[in-house]
């Protein structure tokens, strides 16, 4: 599960959901393309930034390195839009940027599993 001491409320400026491209398009000799669903359950992307303190950034590092084995294991977190529980995994390691004394911006790219 997402660490309790790390906020899971993404900054609204760059919060992004990208739904799955779950359709196969096949060109036909004549007429419109044929479309079909690729699978019944497709993962989708959730990208965003968290504002963290130095202690919270350290906790996120421990969570990524140890708890999720450098992002290879999935985890649960609260959907920032619907407040439901999601199962996710990291698509890339979190990236930290300095946001002033004692504060950090953590950029996350998450894959939400069906």
Backbone torsions as a table, in degrees:
resi	resn	phi	psi	omega
1	UNK	NA	153.6	177.6
2	UNK	-56.7	137.9	-178.5
3	UNK	-62.5	133.9	-176.7
4	UNK	-64.1	-25.8	-177.9
5	UNK	-90.8	3.1	176.7
6	UNK	-110.8	123.0	-179.6
7	UNK	-63.8	148.3	177.0
8	UNK	-116.4	20.5	177.6
9	UNK	-96.8	107.1	-176.6
10	UNK	-71.6	149.8	173.7
11	UNK	-65.6	137.8	-174.9
12	UNK	-70.5	-24.3	-175.8
13	UNK	-56.3	-41.2	-173.3
14	UNK	-128.2	17.0	176.7
15	UNK	-65.3	132.8	-176.6
16	UNK	-144.1	133.5	169.7
17	UNK	-110.5	134.3	175.9
18	UNK	-124.1	110.7	-177.4
19	UNK	-71.6	158.4	-175.0
20	UNK	-69.2	140.0	170.0
21	UNK	-88.2	92.9	-169.1
22	UNK	-114.0	33.8	-178.3
23	UNK	-127.3	137.3	173.1
24	UNK	-101.6	128.7	-179.5
25	UNK	-110.1	124.8	179.1
26	UNK	-118.9	126.0	178.3
27	UNK	-73.2	140.3	177.4
28	UNK	-103.9	157.5	176.7
29	UNK	-63.7	-35.9	-179.3
30	UNK	-138.5	140.1	174.8
31	UNK	88.5	-173.9	-176.4
32	UNK	-70.7	160.8	178.7
33	UNK	-64.2	152.7	176.1
34	UNK	-93.6	134.0	-179.8
35	UNK	-118.5	144.3	172.8
36	UNK	-148.5	151.7	177.7
37	UNK	-70.4	136.0	-179.1
38	UNK	-74.2	-44.2	-178.4
39	UNK	-152.3	163.1	-179.0
40	UNK	-80.2	-18.9	179.5
41	UNK	-141.6	116.6	-177.0
42	UNK	-119.1	141.8	175.6
43	UNK	-71.7	156.4	176.5
44	UNK	-132.9	168.7	-173.6
45	UNK	-105.3	146.2	173.6
46	UNK	-132.8	120.5	-179.6
47	UNK	-124.2	144.1	177.3
48	UNK	178.7	-179.5	-176.5
49	UNK	-125.0	139.0	175.4
50	UNK	-111.8	142.4	172.6
51	UNK	-95.1	118.9	-174.1
52	UNK	-124.1	153.4	168.2
53	UNK	-81.4	172.3	178.6
54	UNK	-61.2	-40.9	179.0
55	UNK	-65.8	-40.6	178.8
56	UNK	-66.9	-36.7	176.9
57	UNK	-64.2	-39.0	177.2
58	UNK	-65.7	-38.9	177.9
59	UNK	-65.9	-40.2	177.0
60	UNK	-62.8	-39.1	178.5
61	UNK	-62.8	-44.4	178.1
62	UNK	-63.5	-41.9	178.5
63	UNK	-59.9	-46.9	-179.5
64	UNK	-66.8	-50.3	-175.8
65	UNK	-67.2	-47.8	-171.7
66	UNK	-97.4	-58.0	-173.4
67	UNK	-63.1	-44.4	-178.6
68	UNK	-99.9	10.0	178.3
69	UNK	51.3	57.6	-179.8
70	UNK	59.7	35.5	175.0
71	UNK	87.9	6.4	-178.2
72	UNK	-84.8	-14.0	-179.7
73	UNK	-109.9	147.1	178.4
74	UNK	-83.6	169.2	-177.5
75	UNK	-153.4	168.1	177.1
76	UNK	-107.0	149.1	174.3
77	UNK	-154.2	167.5	-178.8
78	UNK	-87.3	130.6	177.1
79	UNK	-64.5	122.6	-177.6
80	UNK	-67.6	-17.2	-179.2
81	UNK	-94.8	-41.0	-173.1
82	UNK	-110.8	-9.4	-178.7
83	UNK	64.8	20.2	174.8
84	UNK	-93.9	166.5	179.9
85	UNK	-86.3	131.4	179.3
86	UNK	-116.1	153.0	169.7
87	UNK	-105.5	127.5	-173.2
88	UNK	-137.5	168.1	168.9
89	UNK	-148.2	156.2	-178.7
90	UNK	-72.7	134.4	173.0
91	UNK	-88.3	-23.1	178.6
92	UNK	-154.9	157.3	175.8
93	UNK	-61.0	145.8	175.6
94	UNK	-59.1	147.3	176.8
95	UNK	-114.6	129.5	-179.7
96	UNK	-104.5	138.3	172.9
97	UNK	-128.2	144.2	179.0
98	UNK	-68.9	134.2	179.3
99	UNK	-122.1	26.2	-178.7
100	UNK	112.7	172.8	-176.4
101	UNK	-55.6	119.0	175.5
102	UNK	77.3	9.1	-178.5
103	UNK	-132.2	147.5	-176.2
104	UNK	-138.6	147.1	172.6
105	UNK	-102.7	121.1	-179.9
106	UNK	-105.8	115.3	178.4
107	UNK	-90.9	125.3	-177.2
108	UNK	-119.4	140.1	171.5
109	UNK	-123.9	111.2	-175.6
110	UNK	-117.6	143.5	172.4
111	UNK	-101.7	123.5	179.9
112	UNK	-94.2	122.8	-175.0
113	UNK	-89.7	146.0	179.7
114	UNK	-69.0	NA	NA
